[in-house]
Amino acid sequence: MPLVAAAVCPHPPLIVPELAGAAAPELDDLRAAADAAVARLLAAEPEAILLVGGGPETVRFNAADWGSLRGFGLDRPVRLWKTSCSGGDRLPLSLTVGAWLLNRSGTALPRLARSVAHDATPAECAAFGASLIADDDPRVALLVLGDGSACRGVTAPGYDDPRAPAYDEGVAVALAGADTAALRDLDPVLSAQLRVAGRAPWQVLAGAVEAAGGDWRGELGYHRAPYGVAYFVANWERV
């Protein structure tokens, strides 16, 4: 799939306003940044969107598959693309939120989705990313879903870890600079200790961009840690 652009977004369930309830305005800036990143992705005029997010295992999903936020209190399916009886409730949280973001944009472009195992090695992630790129497929844009550390303060899901700010800052710099080497170098052990959900998808992005070749530029649109979890929004584009 010739790669024309990529965007990185987080996947907290609370980005869906109906789940956040009265607290929804607290993430308005994150929603706005994610919407802008998706719009910029679509402006690259891809012929299809490929979503990549973390999951229990590495899986290729069907266009008719869907996800659910029922476990978070919203009993509503989130379709990936087509509605068909051949699909199933199979998408992990990362791809469910990614599908929600795309549906929110109103695009009718075809969507594909792949999950990468949370515990995949950096080499496996990079190879998986490279395998997504082929010259005879439609022009594709990547929407990569992943959260940073969940250890930013005593109220964070993973409590407070003094290593988290430096880790997240490194990710922010790598995303801002379209630095594939820095993403590939993220330590899977440290990432797991900091409860990072984006390490494997980011390394898939690195592998895809390196396989696509050419020069790329990055721009970081959001980097904050509400609720003790680091969220990043970024766009990567060809120079």
C-alpha positions in Angstrom: 0.0 0.0 0.0 1.7 3.2 -1.1 1.8 5.3 2.1 0.8 8.9 1.7 0.4 10.1 5.2 0.0 9.0 8.9 -1.7 10.3 12.0 -1.3 9.3 15.6 -4.1 9.6 18.1 -4.8 8.1 21.6 -7.7 5.9 22.4 -9.1 6.7 25.8 -12.8 5.7 26.0 -13.6 9.1 27.6 -12.8 10.7 24.2 -16.4 9.6 23.4 -18.5 12.4 24.9 -21.4 10.1 25.8 -19.1 8.1 28.0 -17.5 11.1 29.7 -20.9 12.6 30.7 -20.6 15.8 32.7 -16.8 15.5 32.4 -16.9 15.6 28.6 -15.7 19.3 28.3 -12.4 18.3 30.1 -11.3 16.5 26.9 -12.7 19.0 24.4 -9.2 20.0 23.4 -8.1 16.4 22.8 -11.2 15.8 20.6 -10.4 18.9 18.7 -6.8 17.9 18.1 -7.8 14.4 17.1 -10.4 15.7 14.7 -7.9 18.1 13.2 -5.4 15.3 12.8 -7.9 13.1 11.0 -8.9 16.0 8.7 -5.3 16.5 7.8 -4.9 12.8 7.1 -7.9 12.9 4.7 -6.5 16.0 3.0 -3.6 13.9 1.8 -6.2 12.3 -0.5 -5.7 8.6 0.3 -7.8 6.0 -1.4 -8.2 4.0 1.9 -7.5 4.4 5.6 -5.6 1.7 7.5 -6.1 1.7 11.3 -3.4 0.2 13.4 -3.7 -0.3 17.2 -2.7 -2.5 20.0 -4.6 -5.7 21.0 -4.1 -9.0 22.7 -2.8 -10.5 19.4 -1.9 -9.5 15.9 -5.0 -9.7 13.8 -6.3 -8.6 10.4 -9.9 -7.5 10.6 -12.7 -7.5 8.0 -14.3 -4.3 6.7 -17.6 -5.4 8.2 -16.2 -6.0 11.7 -17.2 -3.6 14.5 -16.3 -2.8 18.1 -18.3 -2.1 21.3 -18.0 0.3 24.2 -20.5 -1.7 26.2 -17.9 -2.5 28.8 -17.5 1.2 29.4 -21.2 1.9 29.8 -22.2 2.7 26.2 -24.3 0.0 24.6 -23.7 1.0 21.0 -21.7 -0.8 18.2 -19.0 1.2 16.5 -18.7 0.0 12.9 -15.3 -0.1 11.1 -16.8 0.6 7.7 -19.4 -1.7 6.0 -22.5 -3.0 7.8 -22.9 -6.7 7.0 -23.9 -9.9 8.8 -20.5 -11.2 8.0 -18.9 -8.9 10.5 -18.5 -9.4 14.2 -17.8 -7.7 17.5 -14.0 -8.2 17.2 -12.3 -4.8 17.3 -10.1 -4.1 20.4 -10.5 -0.8 22.2 -7.8 0.9 20.2 -9.4 0.2 16.9 -12.9 0.8 18.2 -12.0 4.4 19.2 -10.1 4.8 15.9 -13.2 3.7 14.0 -15.3 6.2 16.1 -12.9 9.0 15.1 -13.2 8.2 11.4 -17.0 7.9 11.6 -17.0 11.2 13.4 -15.2 12.8 10.4 -17.9 11.7 8.0 -15.5 10.2 5.5 -16.8 7.4 3.2 -13.3 6.1 2.3 -12.7 2.4 2.7 -11.2 1.3 6.0 -8.9 -1.5 6.9 -7.8 -2.4 10.4 -4.9 -4.4 11.9 -4.1 -5.0 15.5 -0.6 -5.7 16.7 0.0 -7.7 19.8 0.9 -5.6 22.9 3.9 -7.8 23.6 5.3 -8.0 20.0 9.0 -7.3 19.9 10.3 -4.1 18.3 11.6 -6.2 15.4 8.3 -7.9 14.9 6.5 -4.5 15.0 8.8 -3.0 12.4 8.6 -6.0 10.1 4.8 -6.0 10.4 4.8 -2.3 9.5 7.0 -3.0 6.5 4.6 -5.8 5.4 1.8 -3.3 5.1 3.5 -1.4 2.2 3.1 -2.7 -1.4 3.3 -0.8 -4.7 0.2 -2.4 -6.3 -2.3 -1.4 -3.7 -4.3 1.8 -3.3 -2.8 4.9 -1.8 -3.3 4.5 1.9 -3.1 6.7 5.0 -2.3 5.2 8.4 -4.3 6.1 11.5 -2.2 4.8 14.4 -3.8 4.5 17.8 -1.8 4.4 21.1 -1.5 6.0 24.5 1.6 6.9 26.4 2.4 6.1 30.0 -0.3 5.6 32.6 1.9 6.6 35.5 1.8 10.4 35.6 0.9 11.1 39.2 -0.6 9.3 42.3 -4.1 9.3 40.8 -2.9 7.7 37.5 -4.1 4.2 36.6 -0.5 2.9 37.2 0.2 5.2 40.1 3.2 7.5 40.0 6.5 6.5 38.3 9.3 9.1 38.1 10.4 7.5 34.8 7.2 8.3 33.0 7.7 12.0 32.2 11.1 11.4 30.5 9.6 8.4 28.5 6.7 10.5 27.3 8.8 13.4 26.4 11.0 11.1 24.3 7.9 9.9 22.5 6.7 13.5 21.9 10.0 14.5 20.4 10.1 11.4 18.2 6.6 12.0 16.9 7.3 15.7 16.3 10.4 14.9 14.3 9.1 11.8 12.4 12.0 10.0 14.1 11.5 6.3 13.2 14.7 5.2 14.8 13.7 6.7 18.2 10.3 4.9 18.0 12.0 1.6 17.1 14.3 2.0 20.1 11.5 2.2 22.7 12.1 -0.4 25.3 9.2 -2.9 25.5 10.1 -3.8 29.1 10.0 -0.2 30.3 7.0 0.5 28.2 5.1 -2.4 29.9 6.2 -1.2 33.3 4.8 2.3 32.5 1.6 0.7 31.1 2.2 2.3 27.7 -0.5 1.1 25.2 1.1 2.7 22.1 4.6 1.3 22.0 3.9 -1.5 19.5 1.6 0.5 17.2 4.2 3.3 17.1 6.9 0.8 16.1 4.6 -0.5 13.4 4.3 3.1 12.1 8.1 3.3 12.1 8.5 0.1 10.1 5.8 1.2 7.6 7.4 4.7 7.0 10.9 3.2 6.6 9.6 0.7 4.1 7.7 3.5 2.2 11.0 5.4 1.9 11.4 9.1 1.2 11.7 12.0 3.6 9.0 12.7 6.2 8.1 15.5 8.5 6.2 15.3 11.7 4.1 17.8 13.7 2.8 17.3 17.2 -0.6 18.7 17.8 -1.3 17.6 21.4 0.8 16.3 24.3 -0.8 16.3 27.7 -1.5 13.8 30.5 -5.1 14.3 31.7 -6.1 11.7 34.4 -2.5 10.7 34.7 -2.2 9.1 31.2 -0.1 10.7 28.4 -1.9 11.3 25.1 -0.3 12.3 21.8 -1.8 13.6 18.6 0.6 13.9 15.6 0.7 14.0 11.8 3.4 12.7 9.6 3.6 13.7 6.0 5.9 13.3 3.0 8.2 16.3 2.4 
